[in-house]
Amino acid sequence: MDSFGVAETAARLSERGGGYEVVHTSPGLEIGVYVLIAPEPDQQAPHSFDEVYVVLDGEGEVEVDGQRRPVTRGEGIFVAAGVDHRFHAYEELSLFVVFNGPDSLGRESSA
């Protein structure tokens, strides 16, 4: 069993002004925490692997393939591989991120 401190990781990233940190990896899977703090924009590019975001704290908007909608604590968002996506309209947004693919450790860009 592997356990990881998601809340502690989010708090640490918040203190550092945001960012992404991997908390677990295994073949075909990467789990991380992503914290966005305004005014820094979310500069993601499409990823090579499917991903799931769960909002841990905060609220904002998510744009997936040109469609925007509000998100808040407890919501999950699925983004298929290769689809353009990013978060907007947040003050601080903490996200639990799961990348799933044949070799998620080799993805080109961070969350």
C-alpha positions as CSV (number, residue, x, y, z in Angstrom):
1,M,0.0,0.0,0.0
2,D,1.2,3.5,-0.8
3,S,-0.3,6.5,1.0
4,F,0.4,10.2,0.3
5,G,-0.5,13.4,2.0
6,V,-2.7,15.2,-0.5
7,A,-3.8,18.0,1.9
8,E,-0.2,18.6,3.1
9,T,1.0,18.7,-0.5
10,A,-1.7,21.2,-1.4
11,A,-0.8,23.4,1.6
12,R,2.9,23.3,0.7
13,L,2.3,24.2,-2.9
14,S,0.0,27.0,-1.8
15,E,2.8,28.4,0.4
16,R,5.1,28.3,-2.6
17,G,2.7,30.2,-4.8
18,G,1.3,27.3,-6.6
19,G,2.5,24.5,-8.9
20,Y,2.3,20.8,-9.5
21,E,3.8,17.9,-7.4
22,V,3.7,14.2,-8.1
23,V,2.6,12.2,-5.1
24,H,2.5,8.7,-6.6
25,T,3.6,6.9,-9.7
26,S,3.2,3.3,-10.9
27,P,3.1,1.8,-14.4
28,G,0.5,3.7,-16.4
29,L,-0.5,6.0,-13.6
30,E,0.6,9.3,-12.2
31,I,-1.1,11.1,-9.3
32,G,-0.4,14.6,-8.3
33,V,-1.6,17.8,-6.7
34,Y,-1.9,21.0,-8.8
35,V,-2.4,24.4,-7.1
36,L,-3.3,27.5,-9.1
37,I,-3.1,31.0,-7.5
38,A,-4.2,34.2,-9.3
39,P,-3.0,36.1,-11.1
40,E,-0.8,33.4,-12.6
41,P,-2.6,31.8,-15.6
42,D,-3.1,28.1,-16.1
43,Q,-0.7,27.4,-18.9
44,Q,-1.4,23.8,-19.6
45,A,-1.1,22.2,-23.0
46,P,-2.9,19.1,-24.1
47,H,-1.5,15.9,-22.6
48,S,-0.8,12.6,-24.3
49,F,-2.9,10.7,-21.6
50,D,-6.4,10.8,-20.2
51,E,-6.6,12.7,-17.0
52,V,-9.1,13.3,-14.1
53,Y,-9.1,16.4,-11.9
54,V,-10.9,16.6,-8.6
55,V,-11.3,20.0,-7.0
56,L,-10.0,19.8,-3.5
57,D,-10.6,23.4,-2.6
58,G,-11.6,26.7,-4.2
59,E,-13.7,27.5,-7.2
60,G,-13.3,28.7,-10.7
61,E,-14.0,27.7,-14.3
62,V,-12.7,24.9,-16.4
63,E,-12.5,25.1,-20.2
64,V,-12.4,21.8,-22.1
65,D,-12.3,21.8,-25.9
66,G,-13.6,25.3,-26.0
67,Q,-16.5,24.8,-23.5
68,R,-16.4,26.6,-20.2
69,R,-18.3,25.8,-17.0
70,P,-17.9,26.6,-13.3
71,V,-16.2,24.1,-10.9
72,T,-16.2,24.0,-7.2
73,R,-15.0,21.8,-4.3
74,G,-15.7,18.1,-4.7
75,E,-16.3,18.2,-8.5
76,G,-14.5,15.9,-10.9
77,I,-13.5,16.6,-14.5
78,F,-12.4,14.1,-17.1
79,V,-10.2,15.3,-20.0
80,A,-9.4,12.9,-22.8
81,A,-5.9,12.7,-24.2
82,G,-5.0,15.4,-26.6
83,V,-7.9,17.7,-25.7
84,D,-7.1,21.4,-25.0
85,H,-8.1,22.4,-21.4
86,R,-7.3,24.9,-18.7
87,F,-8.7,26.6,-15.6
88,H,-9.9,30.2,-15.4
89,A,-11.5,32.7,-13.0
90,Y,-9.9,31.4,-9.8
91,E,-8.3,33.1,-6.8
92,E,-6.8,29.8,-5.5
93,L,-7.7,26.4,-6.8
94,S,-6.3,23.1,-5.5
95,L,-6.7,20.0,-7.7
96,F,-6.1,16.3,-7.3
97,V,-4.9,15.0,-10.7
98,V,-4.7,11.5,-12.1
99,F,-3.0,10.8,-15.4
100,N,-3.7,7.4,-17.0
101,G,-1.9,6.0,-20.0
102,P,0.5,3.3,-21.2
103,D,3.5,5.2,-19.6
104,S,2.2,8.3,-17.8
105,L,5.7,8.9,-16.4
106,G,6.8,9.9,-19.9
107,R,4.3,12.7,-20.5
108,E,5.7,15.8,-22.1
109,S,4.3,18.5,-19.9
110,S,3.2,19.0,-16.3
111,A,-0.4,19.3,-15.3
